[in-house]
Structures are given as C-alpha cells and as structure tokens.
Amino acid sequence: MSELLTVLGVGGPLAVMGGTVAVAREKCPSVYWSAVGLPLSTVRLLGSYGSVMDACGLTVAPSRLRALAVRAATRREVRPVPPRRGLLWPTSTGLRLRLRLAAGQEVADVAASAERLRHAWGVHAVHVSEIRPGTVELRLVGFDVLRDVRMPRHTQGGYLRVPVALREDATAFVRDYRAIPHQLTLGATLSGKSMYLRHLVAGLAGQDVALVGIDCKRGVELAPFASRLSALATDPVEAAELLSVMVRLMDRRYDLIRARQNIPVGTPDQAITSDLWGLPEEERPVPVVVFVDEVAELFLAATRKDEERRDEMVTQLIRLAQLGRAAGIYLEVCGQRFGAELGKGATMLRAQLSGRVCHRVNDEASAKMALGDIAPEAVIAACSVPADRPGTAVAGDTSGGWSRIRTPYLSLADAADRCVKTAHLVPELRELAPFKPVNVSTAVEAGGLPA
Ligand SMILES: Nc1ncnc2c1ncn2[C@@H]1O[C@H](COP(=O)(O)OP(=O)(O)OP(=O)(O)O)[C@@H](O)[C@H]1O
C-alpha cells in the first residue's frame, strides 16, 4: 500500500501528516483529543455500542413483549438488549454518557467491564459512577490528564472546600473540611506533600478562616506563608505551647456551644445546636485549620523531659482530632511515615484522621499506614506512583472510596504572594496572638524563594 501511495506521489505527505499527528498526540494530548480523538471515539462508540455491550456481557435477554413485537414487525432474530444509552456529552478531556441499566444489572457489572470498554472505544480510561438507582454515568477520558494537570473550570470549591488536585477521571479533588474534618497526608521525600499543603494554604488564604502552622523543620515549609498564618510554631517546645492553647480554645468554644444549649422555652428546633455551625452567624467563632508538617518530629524524644512533652503533645493532638470538628478546628497532618513505631498514641491519632492522601512512598508498609484501612487496591496504587511524577497521590477516605490524584504546579513564590495579599484577612484570635509570626514578609523576602 505504501509503495502504491509513493507511486501516486502522496506517500510522503501522508507520512509527514501521520508523524505530525503522532507528535501532537504525544506533546499536546488535549489538542489531539479535541481534533482527532473525540470524533474517532464518538464514531466508534455510536457504531459499536450494541455489539461492545454484548461482548462485555452487559446485555440482558429481551422481555417477552419486546421479543413478540420484534418478531411480528421485522421477522429478524431477537437480539439481547444493552442498557439504554443517553446523549453523548463531549468535554475537553473526554466524553460523558449516561446509561439506564436493564433489569437485573448493577453498577458493579459496568465497572467490572471498564477496562474492556476503554479498549473497545480507544480511550485512555473509562470511569463508572452511580447517578441514581438504575442510572450510571460513564466518563470516558481521552488521554492521561495527570501528565500535565489542568484543573477543570467548574470545581465546586467554596467555603472550607478547596479544589486541590485533579482526579484521573478529570474531575476536581476537593478538600472539604466540613465533610472530612481531619486528614493525614503521607509521602516519601520529594513526593509532593509540600505542594499539596501549598495549594491548601493558598486556597484557604482568601477565606474567613484562621490558619495555624506547626512546622518543626524550623519553619522551612510554612514560614513563607507566615503573613496569612495566625500562629506558627517552628520547634517542639513552641508546638507544645501552641497545642495547649489550641485545646483551651477548643474548650472555650465548647463552653459557648453549651451556653447556647441552655435552651429557653420556645426556642425553635433549628436554633438548638451541637456544634459551631448551628450557632448564629454573628456569634460563630471563625474555623481554624491546623497544618502539622512532618508529624514525626513531634514524636521524637531524646531525654525524659522530651518524652513528657511528647506525650502531652500527642494527647493534645488526639483531643483536637476527637473533639475539634464540633468546635470548628480541623487538622491537616503531613509526614513521611505514620506508624505505631512513632510511639504511644500514634495509632490512635492516625485512626482519627479520616481523610487520607498517600503520595509516592518508599515501601508498602508506609502505604499501608495511610491506606491500609481503606482498600488493598489503594495500597497497590500508591506503591506504583512513579518517581518522575511528583504530586501524584492516592486519595481515599475511611468510607472505602479512593482515587488517583495529582496537584497542579504552584510555585512557592505565587503561594506566598497570595498569603501576603490576603494578610488583612487574618482573623482576630486573642489566644493565638503570642504565636503570630511577626517578621513574616521580611522573612519571606530574605529567604529568597525558589520559583
Ligand atoms: N504537582 C506537581 N507538579 C510538578 N512538580 C511538582 C508537583 N508536586 C511537586 N513537584 C515538585 O517536586 C519537588 C518535590 O516536591 P515537594 O517539595 O512538594 O515534596 P515533599 O514531599 O514535600 O518533599 P520533602 O518531604 O523533602 O519536603 C519540588 O521540586 C516540586 O516543585
């Protein structure tokens, strides 16, 4: 064939065109998808829907009525029935398609065939989710969206909801503090934990929320954001003092909530509250997000005195994790490992941190510390995060769901700049005033931030 094309004089141009398409596919997958992949996959899907469903075992026998009607009207062979297909919705990264399941089918049947469907329709991945009983949505993703992360335009962010990364199904992964109050983020060195924290700080900086940092790596990770922090502790001694203050703050908020519960006769039901969010807006204290970078540093103890301080700190962290949610105090804990070997209280604290994000890890044991109580497949996925893709992680929560995510790139300078611009939003919290980092902007400038 190629000889014939060469004789006709079109072999050369065709080869050049083929090469250009291959390069576009490699270098600009989103452009390739819009120009070539989308029309091809649409044609494939529309042309082969019935036969692909049949080959994947996703068809059911037709009802007797349908069989009779087909025989009477066409005298054709009565074929098995695939799920009823809705409209195809093209997106910048793929296609969306809703299916009405046939009687006797369940979501798991379609999910089990996702790998076969992706091969049949020539897309990078097929993700299946339930929309309502009997209806599933297929998200066909045309290319590897985690290679060059672009966040979608509509991310469903909001108050205490930070779109922090992209999921592999091209939807935004939102860190929602009210749904999952406390989170543990693990990862080996250079795996992208700081980038993750950076996005959270930058995302929360513009909101009415107090940000508190505990960074026992002498503040190297969190000091650049100091202008927006209400408090920063950079060594274990300061951290111990700050945590005691946080626990006292929490106790006072509980008192406030309890005072509100001395319910006078005639109080409407909706005014009775058991947490901060039920208080009237003018009385409601501002929520506090506590970032703990490199949690293992808090557990280290060389002397007996250190040990006492460590035990006290761990107890306070556990109290904050157990009771903080109702008082609007949320924990964001980061570290390389978080196992029982850290010492007394580690396992108990970990159990309270229900949100889990695991970046690349050095061994399976570390992945199990983050995801072991979520799903064995999530552990395997975390162990296979490639080293040349920093920021890639497996995110799960203790309800059992998990997904692969990757943060977009955000330079430290841009995140710090956002903090400087939103410094006027630092809320007044009398208790935290002694811990307010003072020489913040000067420290940032003097620190010479990397790009
Ligand atoms: N999503 C991302 N996209 C591109 N580059 C990234 C991403 N996340 C992290 N990186 C890069 O990877 C490198 C390591 O990232 P980061 O400092 O966040 O890792 P870390 O896990 O905090 O490491 P350490 O524990 O040593 O502080 C940095 O150079 C950072 O710019």
The ligand as an SDF file (V2000), in Angstrom:
LIG
                    3D

 31 33  0  0  0  0  0  0  0  0999 V2000
    2.1670   18.5070   41.0660 N   0  0  0  0  0  0  0  0  0  0  0  0
    3.4210   18.7910   40.7760 C   0  0  0  0  0  0  0  0  0  0  0  0
    3.7820   19.1010   39.5140 N   0  0  0  0  0  0  0  0  0  0  0  0
    5.0500   19.3750   39.2060 C   0  0  0  0  0  0  0  0  0  0  0  0
    6.0720   19.3740   40.1010 N   0  0  0  0  0  0  0  0  0  0  0  0
    5.7750   19.0730   41.3640 C   0  0  0  0  0  0  0  0  0  0  0  0
    4.4500   18.7600   41.7750 C   0  0  0  0  0  0  0  0  0  0  0  0
    4.4520   18.4970   43.0950 N   0  0  0  0  0  0  0  0  0  0  0  0
    5.7220   18.6260   43.4870 C   0  0  0  0  0  0  0  0  0  0  0  0
    6.5190   18.9670   42.4670 N   0  0  0  0  0  0  0  0  0  0  0  0
    7.9640   19.2130   42.5170 C   0  0  0  0  0  0  0  0  0  0  0  0
    8.5790   18.1070   43.1500 O   0  0  0  0  0  0  0  0  0  0  0  0
    9.5610   18.5390   44.0510 C   0  0  0  0  0  0  0  0  0  0  0  0
    9.2580   17.9920   45.4450 C   0  0  0  0  0  0  0  0  0  0  0  0
    8.0030   18.4850   45.8690 O   0  0  0  0  0  0  0  0  0  0  0  0
    7.7070   18.7870   47.4040 P   0  0  0  0  0  0  0  0  0  0  0  0
    8.7090   19.7270   47.9800 O   0  0  0  0  0  0  0  0  0  0  0  0
    6.2690   19.1920   47.4690 O   0  0  0  0  0  0  0  0  0  0  0  0
    7.9330   17.3360   48.0280 O   0  0  0  0  0  0  0  0  0  0  0  0
    7.8910   16.9030   49.5600 P   0  0  0  0  0  0  0  0  0  0  0  0
    7.2120   15.5870   49.5940 O   0  0  0  0  0  0  0  0  0  0  0  0
    7.3130   17.9960   50.4000 O   0  0  0  0  0  0  0  0  0  0  0  0
    9.4290   16.7210   49.8980 O   0  0  0  0  0  0  0  0  0  0  0  0
   10.1240   16.8610   51.3560 P   0  0  0  0  0  0  0  0  0  0  0  0
    9.4760   15.8440   52.2480 O   0  0  0  0  0  0  0  0  0  0  0  0
   11.5370   16.5230   51.0520 O   0  0  0  0  0  0  0  0  0  0  0  0
    9.9140   18.2780   51.7780 O   0  0  0  0  0  0  0  0  0  0  0  0
    9.5740   20.0710   44.0090 C   0  0  0  0  0  0  0  0  0  0  0  0
   10.6070   20.4770   43.1530 O   0  0  0  0  0  0  0  0  0  0  0  0
    8.2440   20.4200   43.4020 C   0  0  0  0  0  0  0  0  0  0  0  0
    8.3050   21.6050   42.6500 O   0  0  0  0  0  0  0  0  0  0  0  0
  1  2  1  0
  2  3  1  0
  2  7  2  0
  3  4  2  0
  4  5  1  0
  5  6  2  0
  6  7  1  0
  6 10  1  0
  7  8  1  0
  8  9  2  0
  9 10  1  0
 10 11  1  0
 11 12  1  0
 11 30  1  0
 12 13  1  0
 13 14  1  0
 13 28  1  0
 14 15  1  0
 15 16  1  0
 16 17  2  0
 16 18  1  0
 16 19  1  0
 19 20  1  0
 20 21  2  0
 20 22  1  0
 20 23  1  0
 23 24  1  0
 24 25  2  0
 24 26  1  0
 24 27  1  0
 28 29  1  0
 28 30  1  0
 30 31  1  0
M  END
$$$$
